[in-house]
Amino acid sequence: MSGISKELLEQTLREKLEAEYVEVVDTSGGCGQSYDVIIVSKVFEGKSVLQKHRLVNETCKSEIAQLHAFSQKSYTPAQWEAQKQKQTS
């Protein structure tokens, strides 16, 4: 298995989850087998952390199946703004 590209994963997340912000970090040293992602989307509104993770996992099942490791942080736009505020203060 060769993994998938950072660009493909980012594009898939943006399109399938209508994400307004996606950050994909390759944590595998460039072989495309392990990623940490941040996803900001309105589709997460009203969902628990577990529900968000399940939605991402289900939506991107075929892409995630090609990876060794996939770590996600999923935020609504309001949660993302709050997160950025915490980081700057």
C-alpha positions as CSV (number, residue, x, y, z in Angstrom):
1,M,0.0,0.0,0.0
2,S,1.3,3.4,-0.9
3,G,-1.1,5.6,1.1
4,I,-2.7,8.6,-0.4
5,S,-1.5,12.1,-1.1
6,K,-2.0,15.0,1.3
7,E,-3.7,16.9,-1.5
8,L,-6.2,14.1,-2.3
9,L,-7.1,13.8,1.4
10,E,-7.6,17.5,1.7
11,Q,-9.7,17.8,-1.4
12,T,-11.9,14.8,-0.3
13,L,-12.5,16.3,3.1
14,R,-13.3,19.8,1.6
15,E,-15.7,18.4,-0.9
16,K,-17.5,15.6,1.0
17,L,-17.8,17.6,4.3
18,E,-18.3,21.1,2.8
19,A,-15.4,22.1,4.9
20,E,-14.4,25.8,5.0
21,Y,-11.0,25.0,6.5
22,V,-8.9,21.9,6.3
23,E,-5.4,21.4,7.5
24,V,-3.7,18.1,6.7
25,V,-0.3,17.2,8.2
26,D,1.6,14.2,7.0
27,T,3.0,12.6,10.1
28,S,4.5,9.6,8.2
29,G,7.7,11.3,7.0
30,G,6.3,11.7,3.5
31,C,5.0,8.2,2.6
32,G,1.3,9.2,2.9
33,Q,0.4,6.6,5.5
34,S,-0.3,8.7,8.5
35,Y,-2.1,12.1,8.8
36,D,-3.3,14.5,11.5
37,V,-6.2,16.7,10.2
38,I,-8.2,19.6,11.3
39,I,-11.6,20.0,9.7
40,V,-13.9,23.0,10.1
41,S,-17.4,22.6,8.7
42,K,-21.0,23.7,9.3
43,V,-22.1,20.0,8.9
44,F,-20.7,19.5,12.5
45,E,-23.2,21.9,14.0
46,G,-25.1,20.3,16.9
47,K,-23.0,17.1,16.9
48,S,-20.9,15.6,19.7
49,V,-17.2,14.9,19.2
50,L,-18.0,11.2,18.7
51,Q,-20.7,12.0,16.1
52,K,-18.3,14.3,14.2
53,H,-15.6,11.6,14.1
54,R,-18.0,9.0,12.9
55,L,-19.3,11.3,10.2
56,V,-15.7,12.0,9.0
57,N,-14.8,8.3,9.2
58,E,-17.9,7.2,7.3
59,T,-17.6,9.9,4.7
60,C,-13.9,9.3,4.0
61,K,-14.0,5.5,4.6
62,S,-12.1,4.5,1.4
63,E,-9.4,7.1,1.9
64,I,-8.9,6.3,5.6
65,A,-8.7,2.6,4.8
66,Q,-5.5,3.2,2.9
67,L,-3.8,4.8,5.9
68,H,-2.0,3.4,8.9
69,A,-3.0,6.3,11.2
70,F,-5.6,9.1,10.9
71,S,-6.0,11.6,13.7
72,Q,-8.7,14.2,13.4
73,K,-9.9,17.4,15.1
74,S,-13.3,18.4,13.9
75,Y,-14.8,21.8,14.7
76,T,-17.8,23.9,13.8
77,P,-16.9,27.4,12.5
78,A,-17.8,28.9,16.0
79,Q,-15.7,26.3,17.8
80,W,-12.8,26.9,15.5
81,E,-12.9,30.7,16.1
82,A,-13.0,29.9,19.9
83,Q,-10.0,27.6,19.5
84,K,-8.0,30.2,17.6
85,Q,-8.8,32.8,20.3
86,K,-7.5,30.4,23.0
87,Q,-4.3,29.9,21.1
88,T,-3.6,33.6,20.7
89,S,-4.3,34.5,24.4
